[in-house]
């Protein structure tokens, strides 16, 4: 089967690929702008979870789109467009993290990092119905979750973020990370165990874990993936 025929078949299934092919073949800036609009928020959010800095996430997302446009003429669809895009994003994020390890950096600000969205402080903003104690607990939980995610190694963090925030399946994560599906399953399993250990004692701050039908609690039943 020819490359052109394969591209046509994939384009039928993926509207994002159709847009990218217009960018490649016709330098269609309108199609490129539509891709940026579709993916910018998601890309910034994923980058934020990976690198922990809102400003750096914005810069890295721009660099991803810049690379997409620069290499447009070489684009050949072999997977979903989103998978290809997040492969580029993953490589850039890991490079940024490794560069950071080579030089001292200031501590991350709690309000600018974490797995609750690009701005967790806004997501956890007090409502008129929430008592002050509840809001303090939510702030504390957000901080604990941030530290738990930061304590994962690079590959575990990437796998968790793609799985939980991009809703990617094992096969797509494997494609993005250049791993086997089995390796991704193992990464996610270890990452979930670490997160459960880190969050133990915080998830049920408002009371005891709810009982299940068989008499166990949710905490008792959380041992498996």
N, C-alpha and C positions, 0 to 999 in steps of 0.2 A: 504494500500500500504506500503511495507516494506521500511526501510530507505535506503537499498542498491538500491532498484529499483528507489526510488526518486532521489538518487544521480546520478544514471546512466542517468536518463532523463534530469537532470539539466546539466550534463556534455556534453550531446549532443548539448545543446544550448549555452554553455559558454566554449570556449577553455581555459579560465583562470582556470576554475574549473577542467578541465581535467589535467592541469599542477599541480594544488594543490593536486589532488588525487594521482598523481604519487609521489609527495613529501611525502604524508601521507603513502602510501602503500609500496613504494619501497625506501624511503629515497633518492629519485632521486635529487642529488645536481644540475644536469644540468637543470632540470625543475624548481628548485627553483631559480637558477641564471637567467633563462629566465623571471620569474615573477618579480624579482628585476629590471631587465633591462626594462621591460614593464612599471612598475609603479613608479620607483624611482623619475624620474623628476616630474611627476604629484604630487606625494606624498610630495616631498620637497616644491613644489610651493604652495600647499594647506596649508601645515604647516606654510610656510612663511607668507601667508596672515592671518593666525589665530594668530600666536604668535609674528609676526613683526620683527623677528631676523633671518637672514640668517644662522648663525652658529647654533642657537638653532633648526631651522627647519631641518638642516642636521642631527643633533643628534637625534631628535625625529623620523625622518624617519627611521634611522638605528634601533632605538628601536622598531618601528612597525614591521620591517622585522624580528628582533630577536624574538619578541613574536610570530610571525607567525610560525617561524621554531620550537620554543620550544614547541608550542602547536599543532604541525602538526598531531600527532596521535589522537587528539581529534576532528579534523576538520570534520564537517558534513555540507555539502552544503545545506543551507536553503534559500539562496538568491544569487544574482550575486556575484562573487568573489570580484569585486570592491566595492560593498556595504559592504561586510563583512570587507574588508581591511580598508575602510574609517571609519567604526564604531570604530575599534581599534584606528585609527588615531585621531578621534574626542575625544575619552576618554582621550588619552594621552595629546592632546593639551589643553583640559580643565583642566586637573590636573596640567599641567605646568603653565597655567595662574593663577590658584588659589594659587599655591605655590609662584608665583611671587608676588601676592598681600600681602603675609605674610612677605615679606622682601623688603627693598628698592632696586630699580634698577636704572641704569643710563638711561637717555632719549634715545629713539630710534633714530638712525641716519636716516635721510630722505632717503639717497640713499639705505638703506638696508631694506626698508619696503614699503608696499603699494599694491594696487590691480592691478598694471600694469605689474606684473611678478616678478620673483625672484630678478631681478636687474633693477628697473625702470629707473635708470639713464642711463643704456645702451639702453633701449627701446626708451628713449627720446633723444638719442644722436643727436647733431646737424648734419644736412646734408648740403651739399654744396648749396642746393636750398633754404634752410630756412633762412630768415632774422634773425638777432640777437634778435629783439623784439619778434618774434614768439617763438624762443627757450626759452626765459625767461618766456613767458606765459605758455609754456608747462611744464616747471619746477615748476612753481607756481601751476598749475593745479594738477600735480602729488602729490605735498605736500598737497593740499586741499583734494584730494581724499583719501590720506593716513589717514589724520586726521578724515575725515568723516567715514571711515571704522572703525577706532579705537574707535570712539564715540558710535558705536553700542554696545548693550549689547552682552554678549557671544553667546547666542543662535541665535540672529539676524545675527551676523557676520558669524557664522557657516553656517546658512541657505543660506545667500547670496553667500558665497564663493563656497559652493557645487553646487548651482544653476547656478552661472555665470561662474565659472572657471572649474567645472567638468561636467557642463551641465546635472546635475541630475534632474530628474523629482520629483514631490512632493512625490510620493510613496517611491522612493529610499531615499530621504532626511529624510522622516519620519522613515524609517527603521534604518538609520544611527543614528538619534538623539533620537530614542525611543519615538517618538511622533505620534499623529494621523496626517493624511493628512490635516485635517481641521486646526490643530494647526500650521502646516508648512505654509499653505496658509496665515494664520493670521500673522505669524512671518515675512514672506517675504513682505507682504503688508506694515506692519509698518516700516520695514527696508528700503524699497524703498522710502517711504514718508520722512524718516529722511535723506536719501542720497540726494533726490531731494532738500530738504530745504538747506542742507549744500552746495550743488553745485550750487544753484541758483546764478546767477550773474557771474559765471565762465564759464559755458558751451558755452556761446555765446560771449566770450571776443572779437572775431574778427568782431563782427557786430550784428545787430538785428536778433532775431530768424526768420527763414524762414517762410513765410506765407503758410498756408494750403489752400486747394481748397475752404473751406467755409469761408475764410477770417480771421480765427483765426491763432495764431502762434503755433509753436510746444510747447512752454511753456504753452500756454493756454490749450492745449489738453493733457497735461501730468498728469492731476489730477487722472485719473483712472489707475488701474493696468491691 
